[in-house]
């Protein structure tokens, strides 16, 4: 069953594709990608911006005027401004961050790049990043763009996600596997001893 999140992502992909086509025609695909990356960061860091775009309490006409006032006059490219206004006119302005993400994903894929989500117990150093990028390149053929996070619960090692593939190389996982193996071995021993007892009895 489709969730609201999945439906929003699907709709965002359509808008992102249209925007990418317009950007290609203008020869500004990379430039618009940079604008969207900045706006995506702004969405996460500015409650005022995200509220302006997503609050149901704001009238659509008022939101449209605010978008023109804040981002008009060349502050963003006409294609990006038009996308924001179209989303607003269609009551979809709240999915704007998904549009930004989808655009970047499409642009990266076309350029042979792939976002790789990496969780580690401690922050990676430059040497570890380069080794990880080289390994991802070897496995997938893509140039890795690392999206890093720190999760002390991993204890050690890494958890790496490339698209829908998860590579869990953490110490926590190895400990879990060891415990499972230990339990399995103990069960076998118990069953063996019980069978021997029953046979001997």
Secondary structure by P-SEA (a helix, b strand, c coil): cccaaaaaaaaaaaaaaaaaaaaaaaccaaaaaaaaaaaaaaaaccaaaaaaaccccccaaaaaaaaaaacccccccaaaaaaaaaaaaaccccaaaaaaaaaaaaaaaaacbbbbbbbccccccaaaaaaaaaaaaaacccccccbbbbbccccccbbbbcccbbbbccaaaaaaaaaaaaaaaaaaaaaaaaaaaaaac
